[in-house]
Amino acid sequence: MATITPDVGSAAHVFHALSDETRLQIVRLLSHGERCVCELQNVLDAAQSRLSFHLKTLKDAGLVSDRREGRWVYYALNTQALDEIARFAAAVKPGRHAGSCAEACCSS
């Protein structure tokens, strides 16, 4: 099965979601398994509204999923999304890429 590397726009959306320290802390916490939002709130010492904003940003980027159980919401990491962004980052290597100028104007 071929793997699909995200396009630049999708990668930018994910990288934006990961560009915040609190969201990176959430990803780290979820890397150990599903967590109730109340657990995240306690560990991060974050207000519910602030935490909801960060979780929505991660969810919109496809990095986390949620499920409701009674009055509680549980969040889990989407490891496939992280794998895709890791493949994108791995594909970005130094060297000549499409669109590189081979003309003398750039080599002087």
C-alpha positions in Angstrom: 0.0 0.0 0.0 1.4 3.4 -1.0 1.7 6.1 1.6 0.5 9.5 0.8 2.5 12.5 1.9 0.3 15.5 2.7 0.3 18.4 0.4 1.9 21.7 1.5 -1.4 23.3 2.4 -2.4 20.3 4.6 1.1 20.2 6.2 0.9 24.0 6.9 -2.5 23.4 8.7 -1.0 20.7 10.9 2.3 22.6 11.6 0.2 25.6 12.6 -1.8 23.4 15.0 1.5 22.1 16.4 3.1 25.6 16.7 1.7 26.3 20.2 3.4 25.1 23.4 0.1 24.1 25.1 -1.0 22.1 22.0 2.4 20.3 22.0 1.8 19.5 25.7 -1.6 18.1 24.8 -0.1 15.9 22.0 2.5 14.6 24.4 -0.1 13.8 27.0 -2.3 12.0 24.5 0.7 10.0 23.2 0.3 7.9 26.3 -3.3 7.1 25.5 -6.8 8.5 25.5 -7.5 11.2 28.2 -10.6 12.8 29.6 -10.8 16.5 29.1 -10.9 17.0 32.9 -7.6 15.1 33.2 -6.0 17.4 30.6 -7.4 20.4 32.4 -5.9 19.3 35.7 -2.5 18.4 34.3 -2.2 21.5 32.2 -3.8 23.8 34.9 -5.7 25.4 32.1 -9.1 27.0 32.1 -11.8 24.9 30.3 -12.4 27.6 27.6 -8.7 27.9 26.8 -8.3 24.1 26.7 -11.4 23.8 24.4 -9.8 26.2 22.0 -6.6 24.3 21.8 -8.4 20.9 21.4 -10.6 22.3 18.7 -7.5 23.5 16.8 -5.9 20.1 17.1 -9.1 18.3 16.1 -9.6 20.6 13.1 -6.1 19.7 11.9 -7.0 16.0 12.2 -4.4 15.4 15.0 -6.9 14.3 17.7 -10.3 12.7 17.8 -12.9 12.9 20.5 -15.7 10.7 21.9 -18.4 11.4 24.4 -19.2 9.1 27.2 -22.0 10.4 29.4 -21.0 13.9 30.4 -17.3 13.4 29.7 -15.4 13.9 26.5 -12.3 11.8 25.9 -9.6 12.8 23.4 -7.1 10.5 21.6 -4.2 11.2 19.3 -4.5 10.4 15.6 -1.2 8.7 15.1 -1.8 8.4 11.3 -1.9 12.2 11.0 1.4 12.4 12.9 2.9 9.7 10.7 1.9 11.6 7.6 3.4 14.8 8.9 6.6 12.9 9.8 6.8 11.6 6.2 6.3 15.2 4.9 9.1 16.4 7.1 11.4 13.5 6.1 10.8 14.3 2.4 12.1 17.8 2.9 15.8 17.3 2.4 18.6 19.7 1.4 19.4 19.7 -2.3 18.0 20.6 -5.6 14.2 20.6 -5.7 11.8 21.2 -8.6 11.9 24.9 -9.5 15.6 25.3 -8.5 17.3 27.7 -10.8 20.0 26.1 -12.9 20.8 29.4 -14.6 24.0 31.3 -14.2 22.1 34.2 -12.6 21.8 32.3 -9.3 25.2 30.8 -9.3 27.4 33.9 -9.4 
